[in-house]
Amino acid sequence: MRKYLIGLLLASAFSFGCQHSQEENKGIMPEPSTSPSKTQLAQMERKYGMFIHFGVNTFHDMEWTDGSKEASSYNPSNIDAEQWIRTAKEAGMKYVILITKHHEGFCLWDSELTTYDVASSPNSTNVVEEVAKACKKYDIGLGLYYSLWDRKVNSNVEAPDQDSTYNEYMLHQIQELIDITEKHTSIVEFWFDGGWVKENSRWPIKALYQAIKQREPDCQIGVNWSIGLPNDPDHHPVKPEEQKEGFPIRYFPSDFRLGDPYLPAEDDPKIFTYDGQSYYMPWESTVCMSQRWFYNTQDTVWKSLDELEKLYRKATANDNILILNCPPNREGRLREKDVEILKSLKERLSI
């Protein structure tokens, strides 16, 4: 509790400075365009990456937990981040996306704002930093996933009066993540999730976007379930095959579209709108190699090489991107089956 209260004071102080920073950086916004920007082109050239789901859920055979699982239950015997990143490199992938905080709120770094993190567990390794170091060593791009929805700290999503404090919490944690990683490498992508539990206007998307771009200007930023419907920008979900050119951007500003685990439509549209302006937005597919996002002792069925090849061809057509999920196990290592399949898939794809 003491750590949390100290964190809130720090977040309040940060918020005051952040307001001034945002005033000074009103121009940090995507430019209206019907063609990809330089940083979007770089993202599209990366094309293929690895999703790394790891955290407290890994130890409970559950995809989503609610913040009630003790931090002490997170107990990996090892954190072999080098194996994760080396595998991605050897598989022909260009970047990884690490889950830093999922919906339950458990943080894979020592956050000043909460005790629900690795520092309160039997293995206090700063996973975010270890992955950043390995990305630097193996010349792999670093992407970070962060859940907007936090069932530990902001469980009462029906209470708008709590939004301000929690928004400060998120903004401060984003700065913590950049502080950790910038010592080792740049961040190529921020992947936000869980926005559907509140109206989109209640999330500080612009503040998050500008806070990241101020320090990582080339970072691409996306929010899961990115697109709404005409006359209903908050509609959920709008699947990729339902999306049409000119549909409204649900979470603005953002640089690319998400909607896991769906693949893009054939010849999918790229031009979407906000406030009467048009913006180019590629699609990033995130798909499990087996059946679960987090390691699960019951997860024993993998997609075949034929199926994975078809997924790759469809997901990366039309300048889009594929991210394959490979969850580390309770020993902090990727499963041998994942490693084996990824190497075979590289040969099949000739990448």
C-alpha positions, 0 to 999 in steps of 0.5 A, a space after each residue: 500500500 505504501 508503494 502504491 500511495 507513493 506511486 500516486 503522488 509521483 503520478 500526480 507530479 508527472 501529470 502536471 509536467 505531462 500537461 505542459 509537455 502536451 501543450 508544447 507538443 500539440 503537433 505530435 499527431 499523425 498527418 492526414 494521408 492516403 499513403 503510408 508514412 516513413 514509419 509505417 513503411 518501416 513497420 510494413 517492411 518488418 512484416 513478421 514478428 513474435 508475440 510473447 505472452 508471459 506473466 502471472 497467468 502463465 502459472 494458473 492455466 488461465 488466459 485472463 485473471 482478475 488481479 486476485 492471484 497473488 504476486 507470489 504465484 508468479 514464480 518462473 525458475 528462470 528468465 531466458 530472454 535471450 532464448 526468446 529473442 534468439 529464436 525470433 531472429 533465427 525464425 526470420 522475424 524482425 521484431 517481438 511484442 512483449 506483454 508488459 502488463 495484461 488485463 489483471 494488472 501484473 507488471 513485468 517490471 518493478 513499477 513505482 506505482 504498484 506492488 503487483 509486479 515482479 519485485 513482489 514475486 519470488 523471481 524479481 527479474 525485470 523481464 522488460 529490461 532483459 528483453 530489451 537487452 536481448 533485442 539490442 544484442 540480436 538486432 531485433 525490434 522491440 515492441 511492448 504490449 500494455 493493457 489499458 484495462 487493469 482489473 487490479 487498479 481500475 476494476 470499477 470501470 463503471 465509475 468515470 470519477 476514477 478515470 483521472 487518477 487511473 489515467 495518470 497511473 497509465 501515463 506514468 507507467 508508460 514513462 517507466 517502460 521507456 525509461 527502462 528500454 531506452 538504455 538498451 534499444 528503441 521501441 518500434 511498436 506500442 500495442 494497447 489492449 482492453 479499451 472496449 470495457 469503457 467508452 473510447 472517450 474515457 481513455 487518454 489515447 491522445 495523451 498516451 500517443 503524444 507521451 510515447 511519440 515525444 520520446 520514441 518518435 518512430 514508434 508505431 502505436 495501435 489500439 486493439 479493435 481500432 475501427 468503429 462504424 459510421 454514426 457509431 465510432 464506439 461500436 464493438 467489434 467491427 471485424 476486418 471483413 466488415 471494415 470499409 474505406 472511410 469508416 471512423 477510427 475508434 481510437 485516435 490518434 493511432 498508426 495501425 489497426 488491430 483486432 485479434 486474432 482475425 486476419 485481414 480481408 482480401 484486399 482490405 481497405 487502408 484509408 479510415 477517417 477522423 474528424 473529416 480527415 483521412 488516414 492510412 492504417 495498415 493491419 497487424 494480425 496477431 495469431 496463436 501458434 497453438 491454441 492459447 495466448 499464455 502457456 497452459 499445461 492443456 495447450 497441446 495442439 499446434 497449427 500445422 506448417 501448411 496452416 501457418 504458411 497460409 496464415 503468413 501469406 494471407 496476413 502479410 499480403 497487401 502490405 500487412 503484418 503477422 505476429 505469431 504468439 509463442 508463450 514462454 513456459 514456467 521455466 522461462 523458456 519458449 516451448 521446444 515445439 514452438 522453436 522447432 515449428 518456427 525454424 521449419 516455417 522459415 525454411 518453408 517461407 524462404 525468408 
